[in-house]
Amino acid sequence: MEDMRSPRRVVIVGGGAGGLAAAVAAGRLGARVSILEKANRVGKKLLKTGNGRCNLSNRNISPEGYNCPEFVATLLSRIGPRELLEWFAELGLWPCEDEEGRVYPRSDTASSVLDVLRLGCADVEAEEICSTEVTAILPRSEGGFRLLTRESGEFTADRVIVSAGGGTALLRPLGHRYVPFTPALCPLKTDTDPIRGLSGLRVKCAARLTRGGEEIAAEQGELLFRDHGVSGIMALDLSRVARPGDRLSLDLLPEADLHSLRTWIRSRRGLVNEEREVLTGLFHRRVGEALLRRAGGDGEKLCELIKDFPLTVEGLADTANAQVTRGGAELSAFDPLTLESRLIPGLYCVGEALDVDGRCGGFNLHWAFASGMAAGRSAAR
Ligand SMILES: Cc1cc2nc3c(=O)[nH]c(=O)nc-3n(C[C@H](O)[C@H](O)[C@H](O)COP(=O)(O)OP(=O)(O)OC[C@H]3O[C@@H](n4cnc5c(N)ncnc54)[C@H](O)[C@@H]3O)c2cc1C
């Protein structure tokens, strides 16, 4: 039987989305929880998410939205969107869904999400120790752990949950292997001549990414042209798999097939006096100009370009502002339901610190919260 007079001491490394969810979950089961956070406040990144609105989950969360469907499937079947939103509702958050299934707080303000998490932490008396960077986690021979910090000395714990986000390989000295961290969910750099003059324009289109003629990924939605290439949710999602040299093919009119498009273009060419007016009324003027420039007066080529406007991927852009990092602690060494290390019992790893990354639209925060909750519950038991 659990000794209620001396509940487990759970120390959480990192007070981001995963760490705060873990703190509430562990505290609710009676654990004495401390969060060690290297920044001067917890949840700083959370405030920037979703352009300050925090897209915390998505009705369409599914394992296929992640790089490792088999690993995340079991946990997501237990803590899916419904369970996560019920949990948040208990904390006082009123979640709202947009037409694409993305979930935001009703207030449209990320601080509401952080506020309810911090209220939940206060409720279970979880302590926040900020401006404290953990530099090492050392298992003790008598059980439990010592945590060394740069600023605040040493801490001891029965259980440790590492939720330090991407980029920090804190578990490597303990024998855990890491998949190298790389930026993901950022714009794509492409050849710029074909998109000259389009920067700042948004188009609804379908996109296919191919490598050596083989399809790697396909997306449909809205694309934003930039000076250096393409951005927007579609481009960000494609950036998870894109590599330099890949071919990005845009279908600028996915609702029409080539046959009906040919008929339309043929009739327009017969009706307008000048070739430059052929696409007037179909596309934004600047998109029309880019298409006509590339087609060079050839009607058939124009149709083909509308259905297959090719760009060459040159790399990722704006990586300093990437929304997630790919890579992290290798998954085979963790229990997919509790996120406990198979190498060191009592040690957990959650959120982006693991080699898990997901699509845009709430998938990454959902994973951070769900994995934090699961680890917190297990660590407290
Ligand atoms: C601009 C931006 C917008 C985003 N928008 C969305 C969105 O709308 N929806 C979505 O699903 N995802 C979004 N993401 C991704 C999402 O924020 C992350 O996937 C999520 O925050 C990961 O949570 P985490 O707890 O694993 O890591 P983090 O939130 O990164 O938290 C890790 C914490 O650990 C601390 N830390 C690190 N090392 C140490 C250490 N050694 N000792 C102590 N503390 C340490 C850090 O300071 C940090 O506070 C966005 C990301 C960015 C950058």
The ligand as a MOL file (V3000), in Angstrom:
LIG
                    3D

  0  0  0     0  0            999 V3000
M  V30 BEGIN CTAB
M  V30 COUNTS 53 58 0 0 0
M  V30 BEGIN ATOM
M  V30 1 C 6.3990 29.6670 -32.2450 0
M  V30 2 C 5.8360 28.2990 -31.9430 0
M  V30 3 C 4.4780 28.0740 -32.1000 0
M  V30 4 C 3.9540 26.7990 -31.8560 0
M  V30 5 N 2.6170 26.6090 -31.9740 0
M  V30 6 C 2.0910 25.3920 -31.7260 0
M  V30 7 C 0.6950 25.1850 -31.7560 0
M  V30 8 O -0.0980 26.1130 -31.9160 0
M  V30 9 N 0.2210 23.9110 -31.5600 0
M  V30 10 C 1.0600 22.8660 -31.3130 0
M  V30 11 O 0.5950 21.7440 -31.1590 0
M  V30 12 N 2.4110 23.0420 -31.2040 0
M  V30 13 C 2.9290 24.2760 -31.3930 0
M  V30 14 N 4.2790 24.4560 -31.2590 0
M  V30 15 C 5.1070 23.3210 -30.8000 0
M  V30 16 C 4.9410 23.1570 -29.2760 0
M  V30 17 O 5.1220 24.3990 -28.6390 0
M  V30 18 C 5.9420 22.1390 -28.7150 0
M  V30 19 O 5.8090 20.9320 -29.4100 0
M  V30 20 C 5.6950 21.9140 -27.2260 0
M  V30 21 O 5.8540 23.1250 -26.5170 0
M  V30 22 C 6.6320 20.8620 -26.6540 0
M  V30 23 O 6.4170 20.7950 -25.2620 0
M  V30 24 P 7.5500 20.2670 -24.2770 0
M  V30 25 O 7.0190 20.4010 -22.9080 0
M  V30 26 O 8.0210 18.9480 -24.7340 0
M  V30 27 O 8.7700 21.2630 -24.5030 0
M  V30 28 P 8.8420 22.8310 -24.2570 0
M  V30 29 O 7.5200 23.4580 -24.3410 0
M  V30 30 O 9.9210 23.2930 -25.1770 0
M  V30 31 O 9.3220 22.9570 -22.7590 0
M  V30 32 C 10.5990 22.5640 -22.3400 0
M  V30 33 C 10.9680 23.4010 -21.1230 0
M  V30 34 O 12.1350 22.8430 -20.5420 0
M  V30 35 C 13.0060 23.8930 -20.1570 0
M  V30 36 N 14.3600 23.2950 -20.0900 0
M  V30 37 C 15.1080 22.8650 -21.1130 0
M  V30 38 N 16.2540 22.3140 -20.6640 0
M  V30 39 C 16.2090 22.4160 -19.3090 0
M  V30 40 C 17.1040 22.0340 -18.2690 0
M  V30 41 N 18.2640 21.4400 -18.5320 0
M  V30 42 N 16.7590 22.2920 -16.9760 0
M  V30 43 C 15.5660 22.9060 -16.6890 0
M  V30 44 N 14.6880 23.3000 -17.6400 0
M  V30 45 C 15.0090 23.0420 -18.9380 0
M  V30 46 C 12.8000 24.9410 -21.2300 0
M  V30 47 O 13.1950 26.2230 -20.7910 0
M  V30 48 C 11.3060 24.8370 -21.4630 0
M  V30 49 O 10.5620 25.7020 -20.6240 0
M  V30 50 C 4.8210 25.7220 -31.4730 0
M  V30 51 C 6.1770 25.9830 -31.2960 0
M  V30 52 C 6.6850 27.2480 -31.5270 0
M  V30 53 C 8.1670 27.4900 -31.3260 0
M  V30 END ATOM
M  V30 BEGIN BOND
M  V30 1 1 1 2
M  V30 2 1 2 3
M  V30 3 2 2 52
M  V30 4 2 3 4
M  V30 5 1 4 5
M  V30 6 1 4 50
M  V30 7 2 5 6
M  V30 8 1 6 7
M  V30 9 1 6 13
M  V30 10 2 7 8
M  V30 11 1 7 9
M  V30 12 1 9 10
M  V30 13 2 10 11
M  V30 14 1 10 12
M  V30 15 2 12 13
M  V30 16 1 13 14
M  V30 17 1 14 15
M  V30 18 1 14 50
M  V30 19 1 15 16
M  V30 20 1 16 17
M  V30 21 1 16 18
M  V30 22 1 18 19
M  V30 23 1 18 20
M  V30 24 1 20 21
M  V30 25 1 20 22
M  V30 26 1 22 23
M  V30 27 1 23 24
M  V30 28 2 24 25
M  V30 29 1 24 26
M  V30 30 1 24 27
M  V30 31 1 27 28
M  V30 32 2 28 29
M  V30 33 1 28 30
M  V30 34 1 28 31
M  V30 35 1 31 32
M  V30 36 1 32 33
M  V30 37 1 33 34
M  V30 38 1 33 48
M  V30 39 1 34 35
M  V30 40 1 35 36
M  V30 41 1 35 46
M  V30 42 1 36 37
M  V30 43 1 36 45
M  V30 44 2 37 38
M  V30 45 1 38 39
M  V30 46 1 39 40
M  V30 47 2 39 45
M  V30 48 1 40 41
M  V30 49 2 40 42
M  V30 50 1 42 43
M  V30 51 2 43 44
M  V30 52 1 44 45
M  V30 53 1 46 47
M  V30 54 1 46 48
M  V30 55 1 48 49
M  V30 56 2 50 51
M  V30 57 1 51 52
M  V30 58 1 52 53
M  V30 END BOND
M  V30 END CTAB
M  END
